[in-house]
Every structure is written in C-alpha cells, then in structure tokens.
Amino acid sequence: MIRATGIIKLTVLVIAFLLAVFLAFQLFEINTDFKLANVISRSVPAGVLSTKPVRYKCGLSKACSAGHFAFKMASGAASVVGPRICLEDKVVMSGVKNNVGRGINIALVNGRTGEVVKTEYFDMWAGDVAPLIKFLNEIEDGTVVMMASFDDSATKLNDEARKLIADLGSSAINNLGFRDNWIFVGGKGIKTKSPFEQHIKNSAETNKFEGWPEVLEMEGCIPQRQD
C-alpha cells in the first residue's frame, strides 16, 4: 500500500515537472517571437510590412496634386446601365443614385470649390432639345461641366446645342451620332479645347453590344480655378 502510494506521488511529480518544462518552452517561444517581431518592425521601413494597396480618390490610378479635383467617369452601357460620375471621391451621378437617364447626363461643378452645383439629364431620343439649350445658356462662367452619354445622346441635337457644347471645350460634339458613346469634361469660359474627352462611334463592325459600342471610361485631375 505504501509502495503504491509512493509510485503515485512519483508519477504526479514527473507529470508536474514535464508540464513545467512545457510551459517554460511555450513562454520562451512567445517571448522570442515578440522580440523578433519588434526587431523586424523597427528595422523595416514604414509601409513595407503593409500589403494593403493604396486607394486614391474615386479609385484613380494615382493621386492628384494640390489644386486639382480628382474625377472618374463612365458612359452608359447600351440602354441597360446608366453612366457614373465620381468627383473628389463622391459619386455625383449614377443609376444607384437614380439621377441619370437616357440622353446627355450633365453635372455642373463650382470651379473654385469643387462643389456640385446641379445635376440633370436630357432625353435626346424622345425629348426636346430646347430645355438642353436653355440649361447650357444659363451655365455661369468658371463652372466645370461634366457630360456622359446614355443610350442615344445625339438624335435631337441641333446646331445650336452642338455649338454651345463645343464652346465648353468639346472637340467631338459635332461628330456625335446616334447611339455613339461619349464622355466629356469642359468648362464655361474655357479658352482652349478640353483634354478630357472620349468618343466612340456606333458601328456594327466594332460594337461590343448589339446596337451599341463599348463603355467608355476616363479619369483625371481637373485644375482648380484660381482667379
């Protein structure tokens, strides 16, 4: 009986010893990892350890310099998906916002502050061009004008409307035809043609969709008006 008790005590002591050794090794490994991590974090330059990609305003490929407004926009896709306009990381017009429609979609922006003044769209298939002409004539000097097509943006356009848009800096407006895709950023009072414009013709030979060309996308940095 006494011998059996001694064996049990010995077994308990051995287990306790092994457990203590195990815990000691665990503590040592944790402490070593912690110290090693500190050494690595101090020796590696800031930002190297982070694998998260840098995101710029509106998802641009690079940041805009000071004194510029970041923008990214896309034309409509056929007659299904409306255009999308993003300015300074804020979606200005889109199907989700429910403020786009068939024809020419327009966002007016204060050229000094970057504040969106007004958004509107004009149906150039079944609508009347007169409201568009009135809208264009009322734009104030210094206003940034962003335009994107959806479905058909040209059928009801006349020479007067095209000239008003050309005066905003457009080079392609006079060639805009039925179901062409077109995106443009110009300004009231601009003295030169805008560098921010894309246009693709509706052609059965090159159309991506049946009856419509591919979606156009454009991004860039709009200079802030200083005067």
Disulfide bonds with the S-S distance in Angstrom:
Cys58-Cys86 2.09
Cys64-Cys221 2.02
